[in-house]
Amino acid sequence: MLLAEFSIWPMDKGVSVGAYVARAVEIVDRSGLSYQLGPLGTCIEGEYDAVMAVIRACHEAVAAGSGRGMCTAKMGSRRGHP
């Protein structure tokens, strides 16, 4: 299992980027993976490939409406433990 915390945002949309971030939250919610929203990022848990696919889809969704999208991620795993 992989636990990843990531933040994603467009860099060229000014101060209010909530509409763009909401696109990413919808993707996370539809993924079916366990997640928790935080004030500065989202934690998502699941198999490595599934988590990375969600982060990629979020990045692509934000980048599609922006000239420059950014993403930061921290990841950790522990064998044998969810």
C-alpha positions in Angstrom: 0.0 0.0 0.0 1.1 3.5 -0.8 0.2 6.6 1.2 0.6 9.9 -0.8 0.0 13.4 0.1 -0.2 15.8 -2.8 -1.1 19.4 -3.7 -1.9 20.6 -7.1 -2.6 24.0 -8.5 -2.4 26.1 -11.7 0.3 28.8 -11.5 -1.3 31.2 -13.9 -4.8 31.7 -12.6 -4.3 34.3 -9.9 -5.0 34.0 -6.2 -8.3 32.1 -6.4 -7.7 28.6 -7.8 -10.6 26.7 -6.1 -12.4 25.9 -9.3 -9.2 24.2 -10.7 -8.5 22.3 -7.5 -12.1 21.2 -7.4 -11.5 19.3 -10.6 -8.8 17.3 -9.0 -10.9 16.6 -5.9 -13.7 15.2 -8.1 -11.1 12.8 -9.7 -9.9 11.7 -6.3 -13.5 11.1 -5.1 -14.4 9.1 -8.2 -11.3 6.9 -7.8 -12.8 4.9 -5.0 -9.5 5.1 -3.1 -9.4 6.1 0.6 -8.6 9.8 0.9 -8.6 12.7 3.3 -8.7 16.4 2.3 -6.4 18.7 4.3 -5.9 22.4 4.3 -2.7 22.2 2.2 -3.1 18.9 0.4 -4.9 15.6 -0.1 -3.8 12.2 1.4 -4.7 9.2 -0.7 -4.1 5.6 0.0 -4.1 2.5 -2.2 -2.0 0.3 -4.5 1.0 2.1 -6.0 -0.3 2.1 -9.6 -3.8 3.2 -8.6 -2.5 6.1 -6.5 -0.1 7.3 -9.2 -2.8 7.1 -11.8 -5.1 9.3 -9.7 -2.3 11.9 -9.2 -1.5 11.8 -12.9 -5.2 12.3 -13.8 -5.4 15.3 -11.4 -2.3 16.8 -12.9 -3.6 16.4 -16.4 -7.0 17.9 -15.5 -5.5 21.0 -13.9 -2.9 21.4 -16.7 -5.6 21.2 -19.3 -7.0 24.5 -18.2 -3.8 26.2 -17.4 -0.6 27.3 -19.1 1.4 26.0 -16.1 0.3 23.4 -13.5 2.3 22.5 -10.4 2.2 19.4 -8.2 4.0 18.5 -5.0 3.9 15.0 -3.6 5.2 13.1 -0.6 4.8 9.3 -0.6 5.5 6.5 1.8 4.8 2.8 2.0 5.2 -0.1 4.5 5.0 -3.7 3.5 2.4 -5.7 5.2 0.5 -2.8 6.7 -2.4 -0.8 5.3 
